[in-house]
Amino acid sequence: MAIYHFSGQIMSRISKNTGKPKSPLACAAYRSGERLIDDIDNKVFFYKRDVMPITHILSPTNAPEWASDRKRLWNEVNKIEKNYNAQFAREFNVALPVELTNEQQEKLTLDFCQEAFVDRGMVADIAIHRDDEDNPHFHVMLTVRPFNEGGSWGIKARREYKLDDKGNHILDKNGKKAFYKVNTIDWNTKDVFNIWRKLWADKANQYLKENGIKKSISHLSNEDRGIEQMPTIHEGYIARKMESNGQRSDRVSLNKDVKKYNQKVSDLQKFKLKKEHLLYQNKFSRKFSPMEKKNLSDIAKQLKMFVNVQSISERKQQLSDWKNSIQFTKDSDSKLKQLARIEKEENLVESAEEIFNLESTRFIEKNYPAWDVNSLTLDEKIMIVDKTIQNNELLSEDELDFIEEEVYSANLLKQINGILQDRFAFVLTINHKLESLISLKSELEKKLDISPSAFESTLKRAALKNPKEFEKLKSIIKNTGDLFKARDLMNEFYDLEIKKLYPMINAEKLSLDEKEILLVGTEYYEKSITLESIPTLQRYSLEDQVSLINLLTDDDLLSKETINKLYPTFQLQNPRYLLLFKDECLRNIEQLPSYASELLKNINPEEFATSEINKSTFVKELNVKMDEEIDSFESNSLRTGLPSGVTNGLLQGLLEKRNFGSKKQFEEDLSSKSKKRNIHKSGASL
């Protein structure tokens, strides 16, 4: 069975167990099975093995030739790491999937080590051990110091001295110059270690899948995966050999106890699952009649899918798309069969919706007797029922009023997402796209000799004479219509959102571009922005700012995965979100470490968005202004006149673009919201 074992350690010159010095040559000899000599004291290290390990040395492109020689490599490490407590290597012990062949295991090992370690600048000394056929694994010893471009050893860290306001050195308690230790590499960080752990699971699962093995491993702990079972520990070759020889091994015995415990947990989980299933049935038996439950079950069997409100809504859209895709094709038996199937499934979907509608109506009539249930749409009824059950209490009038706008906004966004793949690129490039399509349309109509005065006849003639160009024209017309529709939907959606967040702003006076930056700013700061709050707006702590700057300027592809994991709400693909982050760091630049402020300029929001974004002068101009402020700060030796930022003024300008109507008019607009529909036809107020 494929297992996950990935443990690591730092190898130091002083042994933690004995307190005595040790040689990197001894460690390398033990793992590789090779006879190695320490040049410092001419001591020979050799450890005989019954099964010789499979060994490899992988080195980065800027490493010298001798890095591929095991004896020379670790002797050079021995020379450069001189301190009595120096760290000379990092080592990982990794279990290989027993389901893979020896060749597949070896290929997986090399692939992982190259991507995880060598591509980052380390030399990897690999030894695959197969002393126990049930426990194949590999050891990899890694250099802890980077190489310079010329092949010489680099430095692991540098000093950055602390200075006071006048530029003088600050002294520590011993009278020495105080300094920060700035690492030149990130190999010792917890984030990178977690990246390596995940990468191993991903690589192993990739090889298992490619070789037709339906098993997988996970780098997550049982607790993180929601598993109550205890993990077993790595037994190792020696422990298993002791057991096979009739001796007792604490590690093997512990695993036996853990397996017994896990079996009891598994039985208990099965009982819990059965109990939850019964409770679920009892809960919903109060809402659906026996006949309704039977009908829903029949519908689910015929549609071959789990039936709930969401799945029915999705299937309804799929059927509509399917019908549209074949309605203009030539009539045939296949087309008739498809249309018959679509019609059948549409009837089933309609029946399911009617059951959900009846159940929701009963629920609302019972719990909200003052409401006119007939004035509600199915989506609104469903949301009222769901939120009531989630809150385990009746909703207030304000909450019920808000549901109408929430459902409408959700449906609008659903339509927008059906048309668009990238909302941010769309907002920035909509006018350019429309101009381009309209220009192409005019050129094709001219080429096809389509006359506005005799449109239908010239159109038919063009379809016969130039079918390829005619199809292209049809596609352009459709795309143009979709863009106009998407722009209208986007404007309507943004107007609703701004009305909820900023009721005093007349959204119609803002451009689509301005609406987008205002809403992204609200998402970024996770609250509505006011003129008074603008000077103190901040989303990320100084520590988070430095961490994100490092990740955003790292060329490693895994950096994006790390951002998504550590900062799941960070909108990496949204250029405006990145502008707000960069501007926040700019306003805080005096507190950033000097290397971080230098890296800040390398953050270019355009690089994280789609290629279309390069056509946006808005993003480019704001980014240029920020870079100019960074340059101005860095060139100012006194560090006076701190940057005030760029986006603060932009947000202030948007908030000041108000409709300064009378207070009475504003209050009337707000009161009219509750009168939009006659939902309280009878009964007392809730």
Secondary structure, DSSP 8 states (H G I E B T S, - for coil): -----EEEEEEESB-TTT--B--HHHHHHHHH---EEETTTTEEE----SS--EEEEE--TTS-GGGG-HHHHHHHHHHH--STT-EEEEEEEEE--TTS-HHHHHHHHHHHHHHHTGGGT--EEEEEE-SSTT--EEEEEE-SS-B-TTSSB--SEEEEE-B-TTS-B-B-TTSSB-EEEEES--TTSHHHHHHHHHHHHHHHHHHHHHTT------SS-TTTTT--S------HHHHHHHHHTT---HHHHHHHHHHHHHHHHHHHHHHHHHHHHHHHHHHHHTTS-HHHHHHHHHHHHHHTS--SHHHHHHHHHHHHHHHHHHTTS---HHHHHHHHHHHHHHHHHHHHHHHHHHHHHHHHHHH-TTS-GGGS-HHHHHHHHHHHHHHTS---HHHHHHHHHHHHHHHHHHHHHHH-S-HHHHHHHHHHHHHHHHHHHHHHHHHTT--STTHHHHHHHHHHH-HHHHHHHHHHHHHHHHHHHHHHHHHHHHHHHHHHH-TTB-GGGS-HHHHHHHHHHHHHHTS---TTTGGG---S-HHHHHHHHHHHT---THHHHHHHHH-TT--TT-HHHHHHHHHHHHHTGGGS-HHHHHHHTT--HHHHS-GGGGG-HHHHHHHHHHHHHHHHHHH-TT--S----SHHHHHHHHHT-B----HHHHHHHHHHHTTSS----SS---
